[in-house]
Amino acid sequence: MRYPSLTDFLDKGKAALRPGPAGILLMEDLSETNSTIRHHLRLGLRNLIVLGPTALEISPELEDDIHFVTHDTTARKATSKSVNALIPMLDGRWVYYGYNAEYLFYPFCEARSVGEMTTFASEERRDTILTYVIDLYADELAQHPDGVSLGGAHLDRSGYYADARSDGDKVLDRQLNMHGGLRWRFEEHIATDRRRIDRVGLFRAQKGVTLRDDHTFDDPEYNTYSCPWHHNLTAAICSFRAAKSLKSNPGSADAIDTFKWHNSTKFAWHSRQLLDLGLMEPGQWF
């Protein structure tokens, strides 16, 4: 189903939603849009809300499985404004949000659905699942000058670190700022407020809870990596977004002739690799 605007979808779209988790995909350009949609449909996101420009072409076999909303996803604060507008409609549902050329992975995702994972998280009295944005990048920029290559995708196998998040002099409970990947290695080209790789990418929508521009919520508990009594599962968003930005920005494009370094490794497109590298964890979910 297609909707000419977000306002139109908010007015008419609720009746078309199926039971289960929802996904919000913000298509910032035309790179890997259909592969992004296919990946998240395979994970069991039965209510996939795709926001993007009119020029975006959806493969015919995907049309009936998504809600396509014409929307300017490149406008200032587009992410927070779009997600916050949809939260009341999705009240009570688990929601994933991400961008094109980004792919959600979680422990055992090859055999278990998003719904199974969020049900487990709910049983642990969690309203969020923390996600880490793991930068993907093409191995050969001469062949893939936009930094995107599904077949030649690589990631950093090390170089990730965390520091305690604070509000003034107060250290915030169970909150961390995570760093690593391209945003760390090429930090001179990345604005300071865009260098973190943590994102509250999976959350239970509740009226009154607001997503902020830095990918955190105004409810402090939503931003925690685990509950107080034990570790919870985390997930990963494997993303070409930083690579695309670095290769499209005139200030960095000519300065970077390769993203590969001695800690690069080929991405296996499997959750086992991410678990082995410590880039997400299953917590108590076995």
N, C-alpha and C positions, 0 to 999 in steps of 0.2 A: 504494500500500500504506500502511496506517495502523498505527501502533505506539502502544500506550498509554503508553509511557514511554521515556526515553532508554536506560535499562537494558535494556529489551526489544529496542530496535533494535540495541544493541551486541551482544546475545546472538544475534539472529536475522537481522540485516539484511545482513551481509557477503555472503552468498550471492546476494542480489538485486542487488548492484552490477554495473554494466556496465564495460567497459574505458573509460578516459579520465578527464578531470578531474572533480572533484566540486565542488559548491557547497553551502555551509551558509547558509541564510537564517533569521535570528532575527526572528520576527514579534512585535514589542513591543506592537502594538495591531492594530486591524483596518483601518488605512488602506492602501489601494492594495496589498493583499496579492496579489491575482490578477494585477495588472499587473506586479508585481515578479517573480512566478514566470514569467509569459510571456516577459518580457524576457530572463531568464537562460536559459531553455530555448532561445530563438532564438539565443543566443550559442554554443550547443553544450555546455552543462553537462548532460551526460546522467545524472549522478548528483546530483540536486538533493534535499538533505536539508532539509526545512522543519520548523523547531521553532516551536511556537506553542500557544496556548490551545485548549481544546476548542471554544470558541465560534467559532473561525475556520472560515469556510465556503470550501471549495475548489471552484472551478468544475468541473463533472463532466468536462469534456474534458481537464482537467489531472491528474485523480486518478491515472491510470495512469502518468504520467510523473515522479512525484515520490515521495519517501518522507516521509510526514507523521508527525511525532513529537510527541505531546502533551508539552509541557514548559513550565515557568515561565521565560520569558525575561526577566522583570522582577526576578528575585531578585538579590541582591547578588553581584557577580562572575559573573553568568550567562554572559556572553560567553566569558571566558577558561576557565571551568570546562567549558562545553559543547564548545568547540573542542578543548581539550586532551583531553577524554574521547574525542573522535572521531579524533584524530591517529593512534593506534595502528591503528585499523581501516583508515584511509586511507593507511597507510604506503607511500611511494613515489609517490603520486599528487600532482598539482598540485591545490590547493584554493583556492577563493575563499570568503570569508565576508563577509557584510553583513547589512543589516536591511531590513525592509519600507519601501517608498517610497524605496529606494535603487537606482540603476541603474548597472551597470558599463559603462564605455566604454573602449575602447583603440584605438590607431591602426588604421584600416581595418576596424573591427569590423563594418561593413555587409557586407563581402565575405569576411572571414576569421574562422575560428572560434577560440574560446579554445584549443582543442587545437593549432591551428597556431601561435598566439602562444607557448604554453608550450613547444612543441617547439623553437622558435627560441631561447627563453630558455635552455633546457637546453643547446643547442648552444653558447651563449655561456658555459657553465659557471656559470649563475646558478641559485640555488634559490629566489629571490623576485623578484617584480615589485612595485616600490613604487607605491602608489596615493595620489592626493590626493583628499580628500573636498571636492567642490565643492558649496557650498550652493545648492540650488534653493528658490524661494519663489513663492507666488502673487502675481500682480500686483495683485489687488483683494481685500483682506482682508475687505471688507464682504460680498462674495459667497462668499469661501472663508475663514471665520474660523479654520480650523485651519492655515492657511498652505500648504495643498496644492492644487495645480491643475496637472494635466498639460498642459492646453491653454493655460494662462496662465503657464506656468513661466518664471521669469526667473533670471538669475545675475549675479554681479558680473564685469565684464570686466577689472577691475584691482583693485589694493589687496592683492595677495598678496606675501608676503615670507618670507625664510628667515633663520634664524640658526644658527650652528654648535652642535651638540649637545655637551655636555661632561659628564664624570663627575667632579665636584669640580673640580680645576684642570686636568684632562686633557681636551683636545679630542678627541672620538671621530672616527676616520677615516671619511670618506665618509658621515657621518650629519648630517642637518639637521632642525631643528624648523621646520615650515611653518605659516604663519598666513595668515588672510584670511577673506573671506566674512562671514557673519552673526556668526560667533564673534569676529571682530575688531571689526566695527562695533558690536556690542552686547555688548562684553566685560564691561561692568558687571553683566550678568545671567548670565554664564557663569563657572562655577568655573575657577580658574586651570589645573587639571590636565585640563580638557576643551576648551581653546582651540586645540590643535594640529589641523591638518587632514591631517597625514600618517598613513598607515595601511599596514601591511604586509598588504594585502588579498589578495594572491595569493602562495602559498608552496607549496613541495614538502613534504608531510608526511613527517616522519622521527621514529621513536621516539626519545625523549629530548630533542626540541626542544619548548620550552614557550612558549605565548603568554602575555604578561603583561597586566595590566589596562589598561595605557596603549597598547595596540595595537602594542607592540614584542615582540620575541622575546628569549629569554635567550642566544641565539647572536648575537654582535655582527654577524657577516657578513650575517645575515638582515635586519638593519636598514639596510643600506647602499643608497644610491640607484643605484650602478653598481659595476662591477668596477674594479680599479685602472688598467686600460690604456685604456679608452674608455667613452663614455657608453652606457648601456643604455636600452631602451625603458621608459617609465613609462605608467601608466594613470590613469583618473579614475573616481571613484565619485560620480555626481551624486545628491545626497541632499536630501530634504525633512526629514531628521531634526532638524536644528537649528531650522528654522522651526516644526515641530510642537511642539518643546519650548518654544520662546519663547512660543508662543501658548497653550500649555496650562498653563504655570507661572503661578500667581497673581501672583507678584512681577514678571513682565514683560509679561503679556498686555495689561493695561490701559495700559501705558506705550508700546506699539507700535501705531500705527494704519496703518503701511505699512512694508514692507521695501524699497521702491524708493528709489533715490537717483540722482544724475546719472550714475553708472557702472553702472547696471543695463542689461541687454540681454536680449531674449527668447531663450530657449533653443531651439535649432534641432533638438535631439534627433539630432545627427549628430556623428561624431568629428571631421569637418573643422573645425567651429567651435572645438572644444576645442584642436585642434592650432594653429589660427591665433592663438588667445589665449595660447598658450604654457602651457596647463594640463596638458599631457602631451606627450611627445615619442617619436618612433619609434626613436631611436637608430640602429642600423645596419639596421633592418628596413625594407626598401623594397618 
